[in-house]
Every structure is written in C-alpha cells, then in structure tokens.
Amino acid sequence: MMKIPVFPLPVYLLPGGITQLRIFEQRYLNMVKNVNNTHGFVIAYVLENARMSKWGSWVDIIDFDSDEEGLLNITVKCQGLVSILATTKQADKLLYGTVTPMEHWQESADRQDCHFLQQQLKWLFNEYDALLQLYPTCYFERADWVCARWLELLPVKFEDKSFFARRDSFHMAVSFLNALLGSESKASG
C-alpha cells in the first residue's frame, strides 16, 4: 500500500495510455511540483453525485509545457491501475489516496480475433496526427495495447467500460470491441 495524490477527472486510462491535462488550480500545480516525491499520481474517474471510482490510473508525467495563456499542460502515461482503498483531504483540498496496485491484462501477442481492431486503430492513428503525436511509439502488434487504446478512445459510458479494468476481462473486451466496431470475426476464447 502507498499514499499518493488523487486527481478526480472524467478520464478513462488503461496501462500504456497517454493523455494531456491542463493544470490551473493551485492544489494540482502543487501536486505536479511534488510529483517526484509522490511517485506520480492517480487519476480517478468522477462518477455521478461527485463520487469517485474505486480504482484509478497511476500515471507519471512524461512531458510538460505552458500554453499561450500561461497555463501548465502536462502529458501523462498510465503505468498501471490501482485500487483506491481510502482517501483523505489535505489542507489545500488535494486528495490523497491509500492505494494498492491492481493487476491488469497480460501482454498479448498478435491474435486472429484482433486483426480487424488492429487495422482500424492503425487507420485511425494515421488519420489523426494528434494521436501519433501523443503516442510516438505504437504497439499495433500487441492485442492488449490495441484493445486498451480503443476502450480509451470510444465514447462509451464509464460504467459500461469500467469492467475492463479487471485482470480477467481481456477476452470480453475483444468481443465487446469487435461487436461495437462491426468486425466480421468473432472473438474466440
């Protein structure tokens, strides 16, 4: 177990996922300043009624800059998932969570039932330069990486895709994505 800052945001990120955040509140600026002391931070999805999910994405800052307005932009990469056991609020209203690492999917090599998903994700990345800029290194040959990126990108409710944070959900994720994206191939166990 460890204590680490928690940033409640409507962001769904799985291991290997990268996103950009704009930081402007003082408590989060302080969090970023202290990131080396805290070993990153956790992004926890904000649910209805200002509740947070019971799991989050443990991220590291991989790049930063400031925009025209002088606001801090950071690029973060998910190193893994964590269970959030408890949270406490600091004097500056920054949340700290007591967290424990969660296992996620194992690395999965090329799979026949993922070829459609891989081809479509390659096409999407080639169509949108912003994705290629965000992901300088892509792992299209890894089915787990491809499925995780699709789950992050697709506009599906968090409640519907939260299940895929589970360690044993990979095969169901493949089936879900093939059905959602209209693949002719069916996932086979």
Secondary structure, DSSP 8 states (H G I E B T S, - for coil): -EEEEEEEES----TT-EEEEEE-SHHHHHHHHTHHHHTSEEEEEE-GGG-EEEEEEEEEEEEEEE-TTS-EEEEEEEEEEEEEEEEEE-TTS-EEEEEEEE---------GGGHHHHHHHHHHHHH-HHHHHH-SS--TT-HHHHHHHHHHHS---HHHHGGGGSTT-HHHHHHHHHHHHT-SS----
